[in-house]
Each structure stands twice: as C-alpha cells, then as structure tokens.
Amino acid sequence: MQSLENQLDEYPLPWCGVMDRDTRNALIAAVWIMLLFGIGAYYLPTVMLALGSFSTVLAGAFGVVFVLAFFSVFWLRARNQRKNQGK
C-alpha cells in the first residue's frame, strides 16, 4: 500500500494548481471565445429584427452564419492544436 504522499504525487487534484501552459492557454482562449460569442448572442435578436425589417431571408441567414461561426472557431482551434501536436 502506498503512502498518502505518494498517492497525492501520483494522482494530483485538478484544482491544486496543476495546470501546464497549453491547458492554461486553451482555457483562456475558450473563455474569450465564449465571452465574445455570448455578447454577440445577447444582441443577436436585436440585429435579426433590424435585418428582418429589410429582408427576412437576410435575418435568417445572419442567424445561421452566427451559429456556424461559433462552431467553426472551435473546429479551427482544435484543428490547429492537432497540427501543432505533431511537431
């Protein structure tokens, strides 16, 4: 049976400050992306109503582009990280 100190070294707790540079950068990027898209989602209905006064198709297309942009950012980031891991 292992001592408590060896168990703590072997299985560090995630909230005990164990975060490498890549994990921290990923967290910061995710927070910024979520914050910016959150602000955009807050104003999305107002923008869509304004565009809808000109064209309902344009308003719908803007909504679709907004949602696709949200997922595209994460897809591109994951693709970039996979490419950088191979180096």
Distance bins in CASP14 RR format, pairs under 12 A and 6 or more apart:
PFRMAT RR
TARGET T0000
AUTHOR 0000-0000-0000
RMODE 2
METHOD distances of the structure
MODEL  1
1 7 0 0 0 0 1 0 0 0 0 0 0
2 8 0 0 0 0 1 0 0 0 0 0 0
2 9 0 0 0 0 1 0 0 0 0 0 0
2 10 1 0 0 1 0 0 0 0 0 0 0
2 11 0 0 0 0 0 1 0 0 0 0 0
3 9 0 0 0 0 1 0 0 0 0 0 0
3 10 0 0 0 0 0 1 0 0 0 0 0
4 10 0 0 0 0 0 1 0 0 0 0 0
4 11 0 0 0 0 0 1 0 0 0 0 0
5 11 0 0 0 0 0 1 0 0 0 0 0
5 12 0 0 0 0 0 1 0 0 0 0 0
6 12 0 0 0 0 0 1 0 0 0 0 0
7 13 0 0 0 0 0 1 0 0 0 0 0
8 16 0 0 0 0 1 0 0 0 0 0 0
8 18 0 0 0 0 0 1 0 0 0 0 0
9 16 0 0 0 0 0 1 0 0 0 0 0
9 18 0 0 0 0 0 1 0 0 0 0 0
11 18 0 0 0 0 0 1 0 0 0 0 0
12 18 1 0 1 0 0 0 0 0 0 0 0
12 19 0 0 0 0 0 1 0 0 0 0 0
12 20 0 0 0 0 0 1 0 0 0 0 0
13 19 0 0 0 0 0 1 0 0 0 0 0
14 20 0 0 0 0 0 1 0 0 0 0 0
14 23 0 0 0 0 1 0 0 0 0 0 0
14 27 0 0 0 0 0 1 0 0 0 0 0
17 23 0 0 0 0 0 1 0 0 0 0 0
17 24 0 0 0 0 0 1 0 0 0 0 0
18 24 0 0 0 0 0 1 0 0 0 0 0
19 25 0 0 0 0 1 0 0 0 0 0 0
19 26 0 0 0 0 1 0 0 0 0 0 0
19 27 1 0 0 1 0 0 0 0 0 0 0
19 28 0 0 0 0 0 1 0 0 0 0 0
20 26 0 0 0 0 1 0 0 0 0 0 0
20 27 0 0 0 0 0 1 0 0 0 0 0
21 27 0 0 0 0 0 1 0 0 0 0 0
21 28 0 0 0 0 0 1 0 0 0 0 0
22 28 0 0 0 0 0 1 0 0 0 0 0
22 29 0 0 0 0 0 1 0 0 0 0 0
22 81 0 0 0 0 1 0 0 0 0 0 0
22 84 0 0 0 0 1 0 0 0 0 0 0
22 85 0 0 0 0 1 0 0 0 0 0 0
23 29 0 0 0 0 0 1 0 0 0 0 0
23 30 0 0 0 0 0 1 0 0 0 0 0
23 81 0 0 0 0 0 1 0 0 0 0 0
24 30 0 0 0 0 0 1 0 0 0 0 0
24 31 0 0 0 0 0 1 0 0 0 0 0
25 31 0 0 0 0 0 1 0 0 0 0 0
25 32 0 0 0 0 0 1 0 0 0 0 0
25 77 0 0 0 0 0 1 0 0 0 0 0
25 80 0 0 0 0 0 1 0 0 0 0 0
25 81 0 0 0 0 1 0 0 0 0 0 0
25 84 0 0 0 0 0 1 0 0 0 0 0
26 32 0 0 0 0 0 1 0 0 0 0 0
26 33 0 0 0 0 0 1 0 0 0 0 0
26 74 0 0 0 0 0 1 0 0 0 0 0
26 77 0 0 0 0 1 0 0 0 0 0 0
26 78 0 0 0 0 1 0 0 0 0 0 0
26 80 0 0 0 0 0 1 0 0 0 0 0
26 81 1 0 0 1 0 0 0 0 0 0 0
26 84 0 0 0 0 0 1 0 0 0 0 0
27 33 0 0 0 0 0 1 0 0 0 0 0
27 34 0 0 0 0 0 1 0 0 0 0 0
28 34 0 0 0 0 0 1 0 0 0 0 0
28 35 0 0 0 0 0 1 0 0 0 0 0
28 77 0 0 0 0 0 1 0 0 0 0 0
29 35 0 0 0 0 0 1 0 0 0 0 0
29 36 0 0 0 0 0 1 0 0 0 0 0
29 73 0 0 0 0 1 0 0 0 0 0 0
29 74 0 0 0 0 1 0 0 0 0 0 0
29 76 0 0 0 0 0 1 0 0 0 0 0
29 77 1 0 0 1 0 0 0 0 0 0 0
29 78 0 0 0 0 0 1 0 0 0 0 0
29 80 0 0 0 0 0 1 0 0 0 0 0
29 81 0 0 0 0 1 0 0 0 0 0 0
30 36 0 0 0 0 0 1 0 0 0 0 0
30 37 0 0 0 0 0 1 0 0 0 0 0
30 73 0 0 0 0 1 0 0 0 0 0 0
30 74 0 0 0 0 1 0 0 0 0 0 0
30 77 0 0 0 0 1 0 0 0 0 0 0
30 78 0 0 0 0 0 1 0 0 0 0 0
30 81 0 0 0 0 0 1 0 0 0 0 0
31 37 0 0 0 0 0 1 0 0 0 0 0
31 38 0 0 0 0 0 1 0 0 0 0 0
32 38 0 0 0 0 0 1 0 0 0 0 0
32 39 0 0 0 0 0 1 0 0 0 0 0
32 73 0 0 0 0 0 1 0 0 0 0 0
32 77 0 0 0 0 0 1 0 0 0 0 0
33 39 0 0 0 0 0 1 0 0 0 0 0
33 40 0 0 0 0 0 1 0 0 0 0 0
33 69 0 0 0 0 0 1 0 0 0 0 0
33 70 0 0 0 0 1 0 0 0 0 0 0
33 71 0 0 0 0 0 1 0 0 0 0 0
33 72 0 0 0 0 0 1 0 0 0 0 0
33 73 1 0 1 0 0 0 0 0 0 0 0
33 74 1 0 0 1 0 0 0 0 0 0 0
33 75 0 0 0 0 0 1 0 0 0 0 0
33 76 0 0 0 0 0 1 0 0 0 0 0
33 77 1 0 0 1 0 0 0 0 0 0 0
33 78 0 0 0 0 0 1 0 0 0 0 0
34 40 0 0 0 0 0 1 0 0 0 0 0
34 41 0 0 0 0 1 0 0 0 0 0 0
34 70 0 0 0 0 1 0 0 0 0 0 0
34 73 0 0 0 0 0 1 0 0 0 0 0
34 74 0 0 0 0 1 0 0 0 0 0 0
35 41 0 0 0 0 0 1 0 0 0 0 0
35 42 0 0 0 0 0 1 0 0 0 0 0
36 42 0 0 0 0 0 1 0 0 0 0 0
36 43 0 0 0 0 0 1 0 0 0 0 0
36 66 0 0 0 0 0 1 0 0 0 0 0
36 69 0 0 0 0 0 1 0 0 0 0 0
36 70 0 0 0 0 1 0 0 0 0 0 0
36 73 0 0 0 0 1 0 0 0 0 0 0
37 43 0 0 0 0 0 1 0 0 0 0 0
37 44 0 0 0 0 1 0 0 0 0 0 0
37 66 0 0 0 0 1 0 0 0 0 0 0
37 67 0 0 0 0 1 0 0 0 0 0 0
37 68 0 0 0 0 0 1 0 0 0 0 0
37 69 1 0 0 1 0 0 0 0 0 0 0
37 70 1 0 1 0 0 0 0 0 0 0 0
37 71 0 0 0 0 0 1 0 0 0 0 0
37 72 0 0 0 0 0 1 0 0 0 0 0
37 73 1 0 0 1 0 0 0 0 0 0 0
37 74 0 0 0 0 1 0 0 0 0 0 0
38 44 0 0 0 0 1 0 0 0 0 0 0
38 66 0 0 0 0 0 1 0 0 0 0 0
38 70 0 0 0 0 1 0 0 0 0 0 0
39 46 0 0 0 0 0 1 0 0 0 0 0
39 47 0 0 0 0 0 1 0 0 0 0 0
39 66 0 0 0 0 0 1 0 0 0 0 0
40 46 0 0 0 0 1 0 0 0 0 0 0
40 47 0 0 0 0 1 0 0 0 0 0 0
40 48 0 0 0 0 0 1 0 0 0 0 0
40 62 0 0 0 0 0 1 0 0 0 0 0
40 63 0 0 0 0 0 1 0 0 0 0 0
40 66 1 0 0 1 0 0 0 0 0 0 0
40 67 0 0 0 0 0 1 0 0 0 0 0
40 69 0 0 0 0 0 1 0 0 0 0 0
40 70 0 0 0 0 1 0 0 0 0 0 0
41 47 0 0 0 0 0 1 0 0 0 0 0
41 48 0 0 0 0 0 1 0 0 0 0 0
41 63 0 0 0 0 0 1 0 0 0 0 0
41 66 1 0 0 1 0 0 0 0 0 0 0
41 67 0 0 0 0 1 0 0 0 0 0 0
41 69 0 0 0 0 0 1 0 0 0 0 0
41 70 0 0 0 0 1 0 0 0 0 0 0
42 66 0 0 0 0 0 1 0 0 0 0 0
43 49 0 0 0 0 0 1 0 0 0 0 0
43 50 0 0 0 0 0 1 0 0 0 0 0
43 51 0 0 0 0 0 1 0 0 0 0 0
43 62 0 0 0 0 0 1 0 0 0 0 0
43 63 0 0 0 0 0 1 0 0 0 0 0
43 66 0 0 0 0 0 1 0 0 0 0 0
44 50 0 0 0 0 0 1 0 0 0 0 0
44 51 0 0 0 0 0 1 0 0 0 0 0
44 59 0 0 0 0 0 1 0 0 0 0 0
44 60 0 0 0 0 0 1 0 0 0 0 0
44 62 0 0 0 0 1 0 0 0 0 0 0
44 63 1 0 0 1 0 0 0 0 0 0 0
44 64 0 0 0 0 0 1 0 0 0 0 0
44 65 0 0 0 0 0 1 0 0 0 0 0
44 66 1 0 0 1 0 0 0 0 0 0 0
44 67 0 0 0 0 1 0 0 0 0 0 0
44 69 0 0 0 0 0 1 0 0 0 0 0
44 70 0 0 0 0 0 1 0 0 0 0 0
45 51 0 0 0 0 0 1 0 0 0 0 0
45 52 0 0 0 0 0 1 0 0 0 0 0
45 59 0 0 0 0 1 0 0 0 0 0 0
45 60 0 0 0 0 0 1 0 0 0 0 0
45 62 0 0 0 0 0 1 0 0 0 0 0
45 63 0 0 0 0 1 0 0 0 0 0 0
45 66 0 0 0 0 0 1 0 0 0 0 0
46 52 0 0 0 0 0 1 0 0 0 0 0
46 53 0 0 0 0 0 1 0 0 0 0 0
46 59 0 0 0 0 0 1 0 0 0 0 0
46 62 0 0 0 0 0 1 0 0 0 0 0
47 53 0 0 0 0 0 1 0 0 0 0 0
47 54 0 0 0 0 0 1 0 0 0 0 0
47 58 0 0 0 0 0 1 0 0 0 0 0
47 59 0 0 0 0 1 0 0 0 0 0 0
47 60 0 0 0 0 0 1 0 0 0 0 0
47 61 0 0 0 0 0 1 0 0 0 0 0
47 62 1 0 0 1 0 0 0 0 0 0 0
47 63 0 0 0 0 1 0 0 0 0 0 0
47 65 0 0 0 0 0 1 0 0 0 0 0
47 66 0 0 0 0 1 0 0 0 0 0 0
48 54 0 0 0 0 0 1 0 0 0 0 0
48 55 0 0 0 0 0 1 0 0 0 0 0
48 56 0 0 0 0 1 0 0 0 0 0 0
48 57 0 0 0 0 0 1 0 0 0 0 0
48 58 0 0 0 0 1 0 0 0 0 0 0
48 59 1 0 1 0 0 0 0 0 0 0 0
48 60 1 0 0 1 0 0 0 0 0 0 0
48 61 0 0 0 0 1 0 0 0 0 0 0
48 62 1 0 0 1 0 0 0 0 0 0 0
48 63 1 0 0 1 0 0 0 0 0 0 0
48 64 0 0 0 0 0 1 0 0 0 0 0
48 65 0 0 0 0 0 1 0 0 0 0 0
48 66 0 0 0 0 1 0 0 0 0 0 0
48 67 0 0 0 0 0 1 0 0 0 0 0
49 56 0 0 0 0 0 1 0 0 0 0 0
49 58 0 0 0 0 0 1 0 0 0 0 0
49 59 1 0 0 1 0 0 0 0 0 0 0
49 60 0 0 0 0 0 1 0 0 0 0 0
49 62 0 0 0 0 0 1 0 0 0 0 0
49 63 0 0 0 0 0 1 0 0 0 0 0
50 58 0 0 0 0 0 1 0 0 0 0 0
50 59 0 0 0 0 1 0 0 0 0 0 0
50 62 0 0 0 0 1 0 0 0 0 0 0
51 57 0 0 0 0 1 0 0 0 0 0 0
51 58 1 0 1 0 0 0 0 0 0 0 0
51 59 1 0 1 0 0 0 0 0 0 0 0
51 60 1 0 0 1 0 0 0 0 0 0 0
51 61 0 0 0 0 1 0 0 0 0 0 0
51 62 1 0 1 0 0 0 0 0 0 0 0
51 63 0 0 0 0 1 0 0 0 0 0 0
51 65 0 0 0 0 0 1 0 0 0 0 0
51 66 0 0 0 0 0 1 0 0 0 0 0
52 58 1 0 0 1 0 0 0 0 0 0 0
52 59 1 1 0 0 0 0 0 0 0 0 0
52 60 0 0 0 0 1 0 0 0 0 0 0
52 61 0 0 0 0 0 1 0 0 0 0 0
52 62 0 0 0 0 1 0 0 0 0 0 0
52 63 0 0 0 0 0 1 0 0 0 0 0
53 59 0 0 0 0 1 0 0 0 0 0 0
54 60 0 0 0 0 0 1 0 0 0 0 0
54 61 0 0 0 0 0 1 0 0 0 0 0
54 62 0 0 0 0 0 1 0 0 0 0 0
55 61 0 0 0 0 1 0 0 0 0 0 0
55 62 0 0 0 0 1 0 0 0 0 0 0
56 62 0 0 0 0 0 1 0 0 0 0 0
56 63 0 0 0 0 0 1 0 0 0 0 0
57 63 0 0 0 0 0 1 0 0 0 0 0
57 64 0 0 0 0 0 1 0 0 0 0 0
58 64 0 0 0 0 0 1 0 0 0 0 0
58 65 0 0 0 0 0 1 0 0 0 0 0
59 65 0 0 0 0 0 1 0 0 0 0 0
59 66 0 0 0 0 0 1 0 0 0 0 0
60 66 0 0 0 0 1 0 0 0 0 0 0
60 67 0 0 0 0 0 1 0 0 0 0 0
60 68 0 0 0 0 0 1 0 0 0 0 0
61 67 0 0 0 0 0 1 0 0 0 0 0
61 68 0 0 0 0 0 1 0 0 0 0 0
62 68 0 0 0 0 0 1 0 0 0 0 0
62 69 0 0 0 0 0 1 0 0 0 0 0
63 69 0 0 0 0 1 0 0 0 0 0 0
63 70 0 0 0 0 0 1 0 0 0 0 0
64 70 0 0 0 0 0 1 0 0 0 0 0
64 71 0 0 0 0 0 1 0 0 0 0 0
64 72 0 0 0 0 0 1 0 0 0 0 0
65 71 0 0 0 0 0 1 0 0 0 0 0
65 72 0 0 0 0 1 0 0 0 0 0 0
66 72 0 0 0 0 0 1 0 0 0 0 0
66 73 0 0 0 0 0 1 0 0 0 0 0
67 73 0 0 0 0 0 1 0 0 0 0 0
68 74 0 0 0 0 0 1 0 0 0 0 0
68 75 0 0 0 0 1 0 0 0 0 0 0
68 76 0 0 0 0 0 1 0 0 0 0 0
69 75 0 0 0 0 0 1 0 0 0 0 0
69 76 0 0 0 0 0 1 0 0 0 0 0
70 76 0 0 0 0 0 1 0 0 0 0 0
70 77 0 0 0 0 0 1 0 0 0 0 0
71 77 0 0 0 0 0 1 0 0 0 0 0
71 78 0 0 0 0 0 1 0 0 0 0 0
72 78 0 0 0 0 0 1 0 0 0 0 0
72 79 0 0 0 0 0 1 0 0 0 0 0
73 79 0 0 0 0 0 1 0 0 0 0 0
73 80 0 0 0 0 0 1 0 0 0 0 0
74 80 0 0 0 0 0 1 0 0 0 0 0
74 81 0 0 0 0 0 1 0 0 0 0 0
75 81 0 0 0 0 0 1 0 0 0 0 0
75 82 0 0 0 0 0 1 0 0 0 0 0
76 82 0 0 0 0 0 1 0 0 0 0 0
76 83 0 0 0 0 0 1 0 0 0 0 0
77 83 0 0 0 0 0 1 0 0 0 0 0
77 84 0 0 0 0 0 1 0 0 0 0 0
78 84 0 0 0 0 0 1 0 0 0 0 0
78 85 0 0 0 0 0 1 0 0 0 0 0
79 85 0 0 0 0 0 1 0 0 0 0 0
80 86 0 0 0 0 0 1 0 0 0 0 0
80 87 0 0 0 0 0 1 0 0 0 0 0
81 87 0 0 0 0 0 1 0 0 0 0 0
END
